[in-house]
Amino acid sequence: MILLYYSIVVSVSWVAMIIYLLIGFKKIKQLGRQPIIEDEPPLSIIIAVRNEEEDVEKALLSVCNINYSNYRLIVVNDRSTDRTADILQGFAGRYPKLRIITIDTLPEGWLGKNNALYQGYINSSQEWLLFADADIVFHPDAINKALGYAVKQQLDHLTMLPELISRSAILNSVFGTFCIILMTHMRPWDAKKPKSKAFGGIGAFNLVRRSAYEKIGTHASIRLRPDDDLQLGHHIKAAGLRQDVLAGKQYIRLEWYKNLQQFMNGLLKNSFAIAEYRLGKSIANTISVLLCFALPMPVMLIFGSADIRLMAGVVFLFQVIYMVVVPPNKWWYAFMVSFAGFLVAYITIKSALVTLAQGGIYWRDSFYPLAMLKGKK
């Protein structure tokens, strides 16, 4: 009977979740449908780089050739040891709007990227700030359309859902399930509702009004957060400021990770931070992912009766529908839901246990004690 009740709850939950997500995604406006503006507010584009020789040239070419005239590009080179500095100098000679800031030492009590973005802010004066990653490729009209939307809607913060790409088919299939987990948690379509706790914050594109950024305490208030992009969005929403999320399909592209191992390593560094460094919350998150994503299909198909297997078929059908409807997913990604669920659960609990065992995290070759991350010293 326990399996029957579990199967019923899982089946109803999956059907409801897929319907909820598809309705929610329909509420998110597309960046590509926004108009081009002529009255351009002053903008600083701030990008932090560290050892980005593989991606930074392609990304900067896209930024330096945008259809927007009233901007300054500030690239903060944070202690790079590869060819990044040479590549940046080559761009500086060709693009007068580009300013390079070089960081040689990391201040006490800061994560490197957060400090770099903060230094970019200090060296800017424009009304709007765009914090972006060093591996983002922009359509020429992307920033113009985004600024136009933010001004028209009188927003304080606009973030963007980028088009995720990867050279790994397995990683792309895992992204399909991971995005379900992430979007269910964030509910970006409700970020614009003042009374909703939903929020948005994505490192690929965080466009924020200078006054709003200063009101929440800048990156200084989140200087030790590995999930700084999420926290920026969360702080802005918590301060009662106006926020919204757009879909950047075909306008903002990002190869977030190149393979499954990079994906795992990246999440291992910040999963415990998302749980506020609380072991109990990490365990609860792990169990939730196991029960909702990893276990349902194997358990229902292997141990279930004919009725339970029929319910498993319904769940799988809705998973296929989701993958077909939501690009760039492919229908066969539905077969990877259980695998992705086990993977995310493994990363979630391992992140907590490794952080506790070593007493902190290693981030970009620097060690941060857990007490410091929790703000206790």
N, C-alpha and C positions, 0 to 999 in steps of 0.2 A: 504493500500500500504506500510505503514511503516513496518508492520509485515512481508510482503513478502520480502522487501529488506533486512530486518534484517535476515530473514531465509536464504536467498541466501548467504549473507555474512558469516553467521555462518557456513553454510554447506560447502562452498568452503574452509573456513579457517580451519575447522576441518579435512577435507580430506587432505588438503595440509600439515597441521601440523603433522598428523599421518604418512604420507609418509616421511616427512622431518625427524621425529624422528627415524623411522625405518631405514632409510638410514644412519642417523648419528650414531646410535648405532652399525651398522655394521662396522663403521670406527674405533670403539674403540677396541683395542687389548685386548685379554684375558690374565690375569696374568698366568693362568695355562698352556698356550702354550709357555711360555718363558723358556729357558734352565736353568739348574742348573750351577752355576759357582764355580770354585775352587779358583780363585784369589779374595779373599774377602777384600774389602776396610774397614778400621776401621769405626765402627758405634756406636753411642750412641742412645739407645732407651729410650725416655723420656716420662714418664706417670705421669700425675697429678691425685691424688686421694683425695676424701673427702667423708667420710661416704659411702664407697663402699663395706661394708661387704658382701652384697648379691652377687656381681658379681666379685670382685677382685681376689678371689682365682682361679676361673676357667680361668680367663683371664691371670693371671700370670703363671699358669701352662703351658699354650700354649706358652707364650713368653720364658719361661725358658727352653723349650725343642725344640727350633727351630734348624733347620739344618744350623747353622751359628756359626762359632767359634770366629770370630774377632769382638766381640761386648761387650759393657757394658750396663747394664740395670740400669737406674736411675729412681726410683720411688719417687715422691715428695708427702709426706703426708701433705696436706694443712688443718691443724686445725680439723682433724677428731675427733668426739666425740663418735663414736661407736667402734666396735671391729676391725676396719681397721688396727690400729697400731699393735695389737696383731697378726693378720694374716700376716702382713708384716714381723714382727720379726721372725715368724716361717719359712718364706721363706728365710730370710737372713742367717739363720744357715745352710741351705741346698744348697744354690746356690751362690758360691763365686763371680759370675759376677754381682750380684745384690748389688746396693748401695741405701740406704734409706736416704732421706733428709727430715727432719721434720720442718715444718713452724708453728710457734706459733702465730705470729702476721701478719696482712696484712698491707703492706705499704700504705701510703696515695696515692690516685690517680691510684690504680691498681684494676682490677678485680682479684679475687682469682686464678682462673685457669690460667689466662695469666701470673700472677706473678709466679705461681708454675712452669709453663713450662720454663719461663725465668731463674728461679733459677736452673732448670735442665741443661739448656745450660751453665750457668756460671760454673757449676761443671763438665763440660765435656771438652774433648779436641779432640774428634775424627773428622775426615774429614766430615762424614755424620751424620745428625741428623734425627731421626724418632720420630715425635710427634704423639702419639697415645692415644686413650681414654682407660679408665680403665675397659671397658666392652667389649673389642674386643677379639675374639677368632681367633688365627692365625693357619692356616695349617703349619706344620713344614717347608715346603719349600717356604712359601709365601715371607718371607723377603729376602731369597737368590735370588729368581727369580726377585724380584723387584729391588734389588741393581744391579743385572746383567743387567737388562734392562736400568736402569738409567745411568750406566757407558757406556754401549754400545752406547746409543743414545746421550751421552754427555749432559745429562740434568742437570739443576740446581734444579729442583723441580719435584717430581712425587707424584701424589695423586691417590687415589684408590676409585672406586665405590664399597662399601662393599655389601655383600649379607644381606639385611635387613630381619630380622625374628621377629615375635611377637607371643605371645600366644593368642592374640586377633584377631579373624577373621575380626571383624568390622574395627579394626585399620589397618590390612593388606590391606583391600579394600580401605581405605582412602589413604594409602601410594601409591596405584596405580595411583590415580589422582594427589596427591601431587608431585610425581616424574615427572609427565608430566609437571606441572607448573615449577618445579625447573630446570629440564633439558632444557626446552625451554629458560629459562633465562640464564643458565650457558653455554650451548652449549659445553660440555666438549670435544667433538670430534674435535673441532677447537682450543682447548687450545694450541696445539703444533704449530699453525701457527703464526709466528712472527707479522704479520700485523693485525691479528684478535684481537678484543677486548674480545673474549671469554677467560675464565679462569677456573681453577679448584682449589678447596681447601676444603677438607673434613676432619673433626676432627678425624675420624677413622684411617686415614693414610696420614700424611703429611711428606714425605721424602724430605729433603732439604739439599743441599750442604752447609757446614758451611760458606763458603765465600759469598754465595748468601744470606743466612740468615742475615749475618752481614751487607751486602750491603743495605738491605731494613730497617735496623735499629732494627732488632730483634723484639721480642714481645713488647719492649719498645715503638715502634711506633704504636702499636695497643693495648696498655695496658688497655684501657677502652672500647674495642669492645666486646660485647657479642657474635658476629658472628666472632670471631677471626680466625676460620679455613678458612672461605671464604675470609676474609681480608688478610690473609697470602698469599693465592693464588693470590688475586687481586694485592697486592703490588709487588709480584715477577713478574707477567706478565707486570705490568706497568713499571717496571725497565728494561724491555727489556731482561729478562733472559729466559732461555730455560725451558719449562714446558710441561708436558704431563699427560694424565690420562689413567689408565688401569681399566679394569673390574675385580673385585676380586671374582667373583662367585666361591663358594666352597673353597676358600682360605682365605677369610677374612669375618667373620660373626659378625653381630652386632644386638643385640636386642635394637634398638634405644630407644623406649619407650615400656612399658609393657601394657598400656591400653590407651584408647582415652583421658582420663582426663590428663594423664601425657603428652601426645602429645600436647594438648591444652595449658597446663601450660608452657611447654618448648617454644613453639612458641610465646606465649604472652610476654616472656621476651626479645626476639630479633627481632620480626617483625618490630618494629618501628626503630630499629637500621639499618635494611636493607634499610629502606626508608630515611636514613640519618637524622632521627628525624625531618622530614618535614611533617607536617600535610597534605599539598596539595598532596604530593607524595603518602602518605598512602591512601588518598581518591581516587586518581587515580588508585592505585593498587587494591583497593577494588572494584571499579566500573568495572575495567577490568576483574577481576575474576568472578564477577556476570554476566557480559554480555557474557563472553566466556565459562564459565563452569557451573555456577549454574542455569541460567535462560533458556538457549536454549531449552532443552528437554521439561520441563513443559509448557513453553509458546507456543512452536510450536505444541505440542500435544493437549493442552487444547483449544487454541484459533485459531489454524490454519485451513486452508481449507484442502481438500484432497491432493492437491499438496504440501502444506507445511508439512503435516504429512508424506508424502512420503520422503521429504527431511530429516525430523527427523529420519526416518527409516534408511536412508543412513548414517547419522551421527552416529547413534547407531551401525550400522554394522561395521563402521571403528573403533569405540571405542572397540567393541568386538574383532576385528582383532588385535588391539594393545595389549589388555590384554592377548590374547592367545599367541601372538608371543614373548612378552617380559616377561620372567620369573622373579620372582616366581608368577606373577599375575595369577588369575583365570578368566575365561571368565565372570563370573557373577559380577566381579568388575565394569563392564561397567554400571550396574544398579546404582552404588554408585557415579557416576561422579557428578551429581547435588548436592547430599548431601555433598560430599567433597568440592565442590565449595562454597556452602553456609557456610560451616564450616571454610574454609580458609578465606573467606571474613569477616566473623564475627571476627575471631582472629585478622586479619590485622587491622581492624578499632578499635576494643577494645584495642589492644595493644597501639595504638596511644593515644586514649582518656584516658586510665588509666594512662599512663606515664605522660601525660600533667596534669591530675587532681592531681596526687600525687607529681608532680614536679621532677620525676626521676624514677628509677627502684630499686626494691629489688632483689639482686642477692646473693644467698647463705648466707642469713641472714644479708647482709650488704646493706645499702642504698646509692645510687649514684645519686646526684642531676643532673638534666637535663643540667644545665650550665656546670658542670664538664664533662658530657658525650659528649657535643658538643665542648669541648676544650676551653671554655671561661674563665675557672679559674683553 
